[in-house]
Amino acid sequence: MQTLQSGYHARWSSLCPLHRGHSLRARASPAAVQPDTVPLPRDVASMVQQAAEAVQRAQAAGKQRQIVELINPVNEKANNFLATEAMDYPCSNMKEFETIVGVTKAMLKQLAGASAQLKVQRIDEGGIDGDLCAVVTAGEQQAVAVVWPTAEKLKQIKQLAEDKQVQLLLVVQPLWKTEGNLVSELGFGPWRKANEEFLATFERSYQLYEQRIGAPSSVDLRTGTRYASGAVLRVLRSYPGSWVAHVVSADGASQAVGGSANKPTYKEVEALVDAARKAKLEIFKVAQEASSLDREAGIRPAEEVEAAAAAASGAFYTPAEVQVMDPKQVRRVLVNLGLPGAGTPVKLQQRALAVAEAVAAGNSLNDAVEAARRLR
């Protein structure tokens, strides 16, 4: 484990291993977890599950008012949730709204039970123009979610907050900005203060958003590669944990590079990326390879194709096959499983052998990878 020593605020935590090609396993209940170890969700279902569990943990701690922010699976993320490059022709505002309402309904189903009746009510002016907003209710106001509200909807949100029948009030994907604006969207003088104090009563129980630092998609004219500078990050906060920033690459690989007790500013994340690049984190090399011009042409290294196919099928190499692999091949296999690819050749082979032997003994590939992750 490396720790960034300088170039960012002291509250950032130490770095985490690279993750690639490893799916989040389902959990049956919102058990107490170490949220700082919660991995980035690799699909919409995992994101919804994580959000529901975080909301339940916060509610159990007495947080009846919560704000939830999710990655809306539209445009490039409609077909590939892990995609980081924007489409040339994005979808309509209405499509974005309908999609986030659908994601909210899925989350409420997990919170209130599959049999719970859901009611969706538009509270905007109607039509396809203007500020779209909806209230989604589960059961007899067991849980109420206000989806896509602007600051103009704070009056309705306050009314719901005062309704004693509402057991859980969620604000999902709020569109107002509370920082960086010279003119606040929350009003002026005493009205602004009252609105800020009201919003301070909401716990940000689950926050997942994507942030770009610099221009990572630009091609470096010297090398002909992308990702020579900057980064694409996904920031995750799952109650009661801290905010954790993960650098991500075009092929779904990710690496946590720091955590903060509060939502990090752009400058803090930028400093974190700069320090992580100076520390030569593995994710930057992986991201550069994943966004190479060869890959855009559909060309992938043979070892990676082979390893990815094995991971996707749930099969794996035999111990004998691992023993004859060269160090480069072993590293590629480990990285595709989301395991650390750093270390001596002997250590890398031991890690891959641990997976191979566990699978050969009848364990699932997921369980074998988790066991290998705990090796030192």
Backbone torsions as a table, in degrees:
resi	resn	phi	psi	omega
1	MET	NA	126.4	175.6
2	GLN	-99.2	150.5	175.4
3	THR	-122.9	130.6	177.5
4	LEU	-70.0	129.4	-173.1
5	GLN	-95.0	-28.3	-175.5
6	SER	-152.9	172.7	176.5
7	GLY	88.7	5.1	176.8
8	TYR	-158.0	166.3	-176.0
9	HIS	-61.5	144.9	-173.6
10	ALA	-63.7	-16.4	-176.4
11	ARG	-76.5	-13.3	178.0
12	TRP	-62.6	138.7	-177.8
13	SER	-88.8	-178.4	-177.8
14	SER	-75.0	164.1	-174.6
15	LEU	-76.6	158.8	-177.6
16	CYS	-120.2	164.5	-178.8
17	PRO	-66.9	160.9	175.8
18	LEU	-71.5	140.9	176.1
19	HIS	-122.5	134.1	179.4
20	ARG	-153.9	129.9	172.6
21	GLY	67.7	21.7	-178.4
22	HIS	-120.7	122.3	-173.7
23	SER	-85.3	150.4	175.2
24	LEU	-72.3	130.6	178.4
25	ARG	-85.5	147.6	-177.3
26	ALA	-68.2	146.3	173.5
27	ARG	-118.0	141.1	-173.5
28	ALA	-77.3	-27.9	-175.6
29	SER	-146.7	161.8	-179.0
30	PRO	-77.2	58.7	-178.0
31	ALA	-64.9	156.5	177.2
32	ALA	-62.3	129.1	-178.4
33	VAL	-130.7	170.3	168.6
34	GLN	-90.3	91.8	-172.7
35	PRO	-57.7	-26.1	179.2
36	ASP	-64.8	-15.7	178.2
37	THR	-99.5	1.9	179.0
38	VAL	-64.7	123.0	-178.2
39	PRO	-75.9	160.7	173.6
40	LEU	-62.6	135.2	175.8
41	PRO	-66.9	142.1	-177.3
42	ARG	-102.2	-3.2	176.4
43	ASP	-154.5	173.0	-176.3
44	VAL	-64.8	-41.0	-178.6
45	ALA	-59.9	-41.8	178.9
46	SER	-66.6	-38.9	177.9
47	MET	-63.0	-45.4	180.0
48	VAL	-62.2	-42.1	179.6
49	GLN	-63.9	-46.1	178.4
50	GLN	-59.5	-43.7	-178.6
51	ALA	-62.9	-45.3	-179.6
52	ALA	-61.3	-41.6	-179.3
53	GLU	-67.4	-39.2	178.2
54	ALA	-65.3	-41.5	178.0
55	VAL	-61.9	-43.0	179.5
56	GLN	-64.1	-40.6	178.3
57	ARG	-63.2	-42.5	180.0
58	ALA	-66.6	-41.3	179.3
59	GLN	-63.5	-39.9	178.6
60	ALA	-63.6	-24.4	178.7
61	ALA	-90.3	8.3	176.5
62	GLY	92.7	9.8	179.5
63	LYS	-90.2	95.3	-176.9
64	GLN	-88.1	-12.7	177.0
65	ARG	-118.5	125.8	-174.9
66	GLN	-141.7	153.1	173.5
67	ILE	-114.1	130.4	-179.4
68	VAL	-121.5	129.3	176.4
69	GLU	-122.7	130.5	-175.1
70	LEU	-128.4	159.4	170.2
71	ILE	-80.9	118.2	-177.7
72	ASN	-75.3	118.1	-175.3
73	PRO	-78.7	69.2	177.3
74	VAL	-121.4	173.9	179.3
75	ASN	54.2	-126.9	-177.1
76	GLU	-63.7	-24.9	-178.1
77	LYS	-85.1	-4.3	177.6
78	ALA	-68.6	-37.9	179.7
79	ASN	-98.2	-27.1	-179.7
80	ASN	-141.4	101.7	-175.8
81	PHE	-59.9	-25.2	-177.0
82	LEU	-87.4	-4.4	-177.8
83	ALA	-62.4	144.4	-177.8
84	THR	-121.7	-10.3	-178.4
85	GLU	-99.4	128.1	-175.5
86	ALA	-68.3	150.7	176.0
87	MET	-78.2	156.1	178.1
88	ASP	-70.1	-31.9	-176.7
89	TYR	-124.1	88.2	-177.6
90	PRO	-67.5	161.0	-178.4
91	CYS	-73.3	174.6	-178.9
92	SER	-75.7	163.8	176.0
93	ASN	-59.8	-40.3	179.9
94	MET	-63.6	-40.0	178.6
95	LYS	-63.1	-43.1	177.2
96	GLU	-59.1	-44.9	-178.7
97	PHE	-63.4	-48.4	-178.7
98	GLU	-62.4	-36.0	-179.2
99	THR	-68.4	-45.3	-178.8
100	ILE	-69.5	-29.9	173.7
101	VAL	-65.0	-41.3	177.8
102	GLY	-62.7	-41.4	177.8
103	VAL	-64.4	-40.3	178.4
104	THR	-62.7	-41.5	178.4
105	LYS	-61.5	-41.0	178.7
106	ALA	-63.2	-39.2	178.7
107	MET	-66.4	-42.8	180.0
108	LEU	-65.5	-33.5	176.0
109	LYS	-60.9	-40.0	178.6
110	GLN	-70.1	-32.2	-179.0
111	LEU	-76.5	-43.5	-173.6
112	ALA	-99.3	-9.0	-178.8
113	GLY	105.1	148.0	-175.9
114	ALA	-61.2	-26.9	-177.1
115	SER	-86.9	-5.3	-177.7
116	ALA	-65.2	138.6	177.2
117	GLN	-82.2	131.6	179.4
118	LEU	-108.7	139.5	177.8
119	LYS	-125.1	128.9	179.1
120	VAL	-113.1	126.1	-179.7
121	GLN	-129.3	122.8	176.0
122	ARG	-73.2	135.1	177.1
123	ILE	-121.5	25.5	175.3
124	ASP	-105.5	-167.0	-177.1
125	GLU	-79.2	-5.4	-179.5
126	GLY	89.1	172.5	-179.8
127	GLY	78.2	-164.3	-176.8
128	ILE	-108.5	-5.1	179.0
129	ASP	-103.0	172.3	178.0
130	GLY	81.6	-169.2	-177.6
131	ASP	-88.3	107.0	-178.5
132	LEU	-77.4	140.3	179.4
133	CYS	-160.5	146.6	179.7
134	ALA	-143.3	154.8	172.2
135	VAL	-113.1	123.0	178.5
136	VAL	-108.8	123.4	-177.3
137	THR	-114.8	134.4	177.4
138	ALA	-109.6	124.7	178.4
139	GLY	64.5	-151.3	178.3
140	GLU	-84.8	65.7	-178.6
141	GLN	59.5	28.2	175.7
142	GLN	-59.7	-40.0	175.5
143	ALA	-145.4	136.1	179.9
144	VAL	-128.1	130.6	179.6
145	ALA	-121.3	127.4	173.4
146	VAL	-98.2	117.3	-170.3
147	VAL	-107.7	128.3	175.1
148	TRP	65.4	40.5	-177.9
149	PRO	-80.0	146.2	167.4
150	THR	-93.4	176.3	179.6
151	ALA	-62.3	-23.9	179.6
152	GLU	-66.4	-16.8	-179.2
153	LYS	-93.8	6.8	-179.9
154	LEU	-61.9	-31.7	179.2
155	LYS	-61.0	-46.4	178.7
156	GLN	-66.4	-36.9	179.6
157	ILE	-65.3	-39.4	178.2
158	LYS	-63.9	-37.9	178.6
159	GLN	-63.8	-41.4	177.8
160	LEU	-66.6	-36.7	-179.8
161	ALA	-64.8	-28.9	-179.6
162	GLU	-87.6	-11.0	-179.8
163	ASP	-75.7	114.5	-175.9
164	LYS	-69.4	-15.8	178.1
165	GLN	-77.2	-20.4	-179.3
166	VAL	-79.6	112.8	-177.8
167	GLN	-82.7	-30.1	-178.2
168	LEU	-144.8	122.2	179.9
169	LEU	-113.7	120.0	179.6
170	LEU	-113.7	138.5	168.7
171	VAL	-110.2	114.7	-174.6
172	VAL	-107.5	125.8	176.4
173	GLN	56.1	55.8	177.2
174	PRO	-64.0	143.5	-175.7
175	LEU	-97.5	-7.4	179.8
176	TRP	-76.4	154.5	176.2
177	LYS	-114.0	133.8	-178.3
178	THR	-108.6	-1.4	178.4
179	GLU	-140.9	154.0	174.3
180	GLY	88.7	-9.8	-178.9
181	ASN	-101.6	134.0	176.2
182	LEU	-66.7	-37.5	176.8
183	VAL	-106.7	116.1	-176.3
184	SER	-72.5	141.1	174.5
185	GLU	-74.6	-10.0	-176.8
186	LEU	-91.8	6.6	177.3
187	GLY	106.8	-167.0	-177.4
188	PHE	-124.7	155.4	171.9
189	GLY	51.3	-129.4	-176.3
190	PRO	-64.8	-29.3	179.1
191	TRP	-68.6	-41.5	177.2
192	ARG	-63.3	-45.2	-179.6
193	LYS	-60.8	-42.9	-179.9
194	ALA	-63.3	-41.1	179.6
195	ASN	-67.9	-40.4	178.4
196	GLU	-64.2	-40.4	178.3
197	GLU	-66.1	-37.0	177.5
198	PHE	-64.9	-47.1	-179.1
199	LEU	-66.4	-26.0	178.2
200	ALA	-67.4	-14.4	177.7
201	THR	-82.6	-3.4	179.9
202	PHE	-97.5	133.5	176.0
203	GLU	-89.5	130.5	175.8
204	ARG	-82.3	78.9	-170.0
205	SER	-70.2	-37.9	178.5
206	TYR	-139.4	123.2	-179.0
207	GLN	-134.0	121.4	176.6
208	LEU	-138.8	116.2	179.8
209	TYR	-146.5	160.2	-178.7
210	GLU	-104.8	141.0	-178.5
211	GLN	-139.5	134.6	178.6
212	ARG	-104.8	134.6	175.9
213	ILE	-114.9	121.5	-177.8
214	GLY	71.5	-148.9	-178.9
215	ALA	-128.4	72.4	-176.1
216	PRO	-64.4	-20.2	-177.9
217	SER	-82.5	-12.3	-179.4
218	SER	-67.9	143.4	179.3
219	VAL	-84.3	127.1	175.2
220	ASP	-73.5	115.3	-175.7
221	LEU	-65.0	-23.1	-179.8
222	ARG	-75.2	-38.3	-174.0
223	THR	-110.0	-15.7	-177.5
224	GLY	73.1	20.1	-179.1
225	THR	-121.6	161.0	174.8
226	ARG	-96.1	176.0	174.5
227	TYR	63.0	28.6	177.0
228	ALA	-77.1	-18.6	177.7
229	SER	-148.8	166.6	179.7
230	GLY	68.4	-165.6	-179.4
231	ALA	-172.5	158.1	167.3
232	VAL	-107.0	130.3	-178.6
233	LEU	-125.9	152.7	166.3
234	ARG	-118.6	126.8	-178.9
235	VAL	-103.8	129.3	-175.6
236	LEU	-126.2	131.6	171.0
237	ARG	-130.2	121.7	179.2
238	SER	-124.1	116.2	-175.3
239	TYR	-53.8	136.8	4.0
240	PRO	-99.6	27.9	-173.5
241	GLY	-81.9	-174.9	-179.5
242	SER	-91.1	176.3	176.5
243	TRP	-85.5	123.2	-177.0
244	VAL	-117.7	127.1	179.5
245	ALA	-95.5	129.7	-179.7
246	HIS	-119.8	125.4	170.0
247	VAL	-78.0	133.4	-177.4
248	VAL	-122.8	156.4	178.2
249	SER	-120.5	170.5	-174.0
250	ALA	-65.5	-19.8	-178.7
251	ASP	-97.5	9.9	177.1
252	GLY	94.8	-4.4	176.7
253	ALA	-68.6	151.8	179.3
254	SER	-152.4	157.7	176.2
255	GLN	-149.2	125.0	177.1
256	ALA	-71.3	130.9	-176.3
257	VAL	-118.1	1.8	175.8
258	GLY	164.2	159.5	-179.9
259	GLY	-133.0	155.3	-178.2
260	SER	-140.9	147.2	178.6
261	ALA	-70.3	-23.9	180.0
262	ASN	-124.0	166.0	179.2
263	LYS	-60.6	122.7	-177.6
264	PRO	-72.1	143.4	176.0
265	THR	-78.9	169.0	177.7
266	TYR	-59.2	-43.4	-178.6
267	LYS	-62.1	-39.2	179.6
268	GLU	-66.9	-41.7	179.1
269	VAL	-67.8	-39.0	177.7
270	GLU	-60.5	-43.9	178.4
271	ALA	-64.7	-35.9	178.5
272	LEU	-64.2	-43.6	178.4
273	VAL	-63.9	-44.0	178.8
274	ASP	-58.5	-45.9	-179.2
275	ALA	-67.1	-37.6	179.9
276	ALA	-67.3	-35.7	176.5
277	ARG	-67.1	-39.3	177.6
278	LYS	-64.4	-31.3	178.4
279	ALA	-79.5	-1.9	177.6
280	LYS	56.4	50.4	177.0
281	LEU	-61.3	145.8	-177.1
282	GLU	-62.3	-31.9	-174.4
283	ILE	-60.1	-31.4	-177.7
284	PHE	-69.4	-37.2	176.1
285	LYS	-67.5	-43.4	178.6
286	VAL	-62.0	-43.7	-179.3
287	ALA	-64.4	-37.6	179.2
288	GLN	-66.3	-42.5	177.8
289	GLU	-65.0	-39.7	-176.6
290	ALA	-68.4	-24.9	-178.7
291	SER	-108.3	19.9	-179.7
292	SER	-68.6	160.3	179.7
293	LEU	-65.5	-31.6	176.5
294	ASP	-61.3	-43.5	-179.4
295	ARG	-64.7	-39.6	178.8
296	GLU	-62.6	-25.9	176.5
297	ALA	-86.1	0.8	177.6
298	GLY	90.8	12.5	-178.6
299	ILE	-96.5	124.2	178.8
300	ARG	-126.0	147.6	177.2
301	PRO	-58.3	140.6	-177.2
302	ALA	-58.9	-40.8	-178.9
303	GLU	-62.8	-36.1	-178.3
304	GLU	-70.3	-42.4	178.1
305	VAL	-58.1	-44.9	-178.7
306	GLU	-64.2	-46.6	-178.3
307	ALA	-67.0	-41.1	179.9
308	ALA	-64.7	-39.6	178.5
309	ALA	-63.5	-40.1	178.8
310	ALA	-64.0	-43.5	-179.4
311	ALA	-65.8	-40.1	-178.6
312	ALA	-66.9	-33.1	-177.4
313	SER	-83.5	-11.3	-177.4
314	GLY	84.6	-1.1	177.8
315	ALA	-91.0	175.1	177.3
316	PHE	-157.4	169.4	177.8
317	TYR	-67.4	154.0	174.6
318	THR	-77.8	159.7	176.5
319	PRO	-55.1	-37.8	-179.8
320	ALA	-64.5	-38.4	179.5
321	GLU	-67.7	-38.4	179.1
322	VAL	-64.7	-38.3	-176.2
323	GLN	-64.9	-24.3	-178.4
324	VAL	-99.8	2.3	178.6
325	MET	-73.9	148.0	173.4
326	ASP	-81.4	161.7	-175.9
327	PRO	-54.7	-37.2	-179.6
328	LYS	-64.2	-42.2	-179.8
329	GLN	-65.8	-41.8	179.6
330	VAL	-61.7	-44.7	179.9
331	ARG	-60.5	-43.4	-179.5
332	ARG	-61.1	-41.8	179.1
333	VAL	-62.5	-45.2	-178.7
334	LEU	-63.4	-44.9	-179.0
335	VAL	-61.8	-38.8	179.0
336	ASN	-66.9	-22.2	177.5
337	LEU	-91.0	-1.2	-177.8
338	GLY	81.6	15.4	179.5
339	LEU	-97.3	154.9	-179.9
340	PRO	-57.7	134.7	178.0
341	GLY	-104.7	11.2	179.1
342	ALA	-100.8	149.4	179.2
343	GLY	134.0	176.5	178.6
344	THR	-70.7	156.9	177.1
345	PRO	-54.3	-37.6	179.3
346	VAL	-64.7	-44.3	-179.6
347	LYS	-64.7	-40.7	178.8
348	LEU	-62.9	-43.6	-179.8
349	GLN	-65.6	-38.5	177.8
350	GLN	-60.9	-39.5	-179.2
351	ARG	-66.2	-45.5	179.6
352	ALA	-67.8	-37.5	177.8
353	LEU	-64.1	-36.3	178.9
354	ALA	-60.4	-40.3	177.7
355	VAL	-67.4	-47.6	-178.0
356	ALA	-60.2	-43.6	-178.4
357	GLU	-68.9	-36.3	178.5
358	ALA	-67.3	-41.3	177.9
359	VAL	-66.1	-41.3	178.7
360	ALA	-63.0	-26.9	-179.9
361	ALA	-83.7	-0.9	176.1
362	GLY	105.4	1.6	177.8
363	ASN	-78.4	155.1	175.7
364	SER	-70.9	158.9	179.5
365	LEU	-63.3	-39.1	178.3
366	ASN	-59.0	-47.4	-179.5
367	ASP	-65.1	-38.1	179.7
368	ALA	-64.7	-40.7	179.2
369	VAL	-65.7	-42.8	179.6
370	GLU	-62.4	-39.4	178.4
371	ALA	-65.5	-41.5	179.8
372	ALA	-67.3	-29.7	-179.9
373	ARG	-64.2	-26.5	-178.1
374	ARG	-85.0	-5.8	179.7
375	LEU	-71.1	145.5	177.7
376	ARG	-107.2	NA	NA
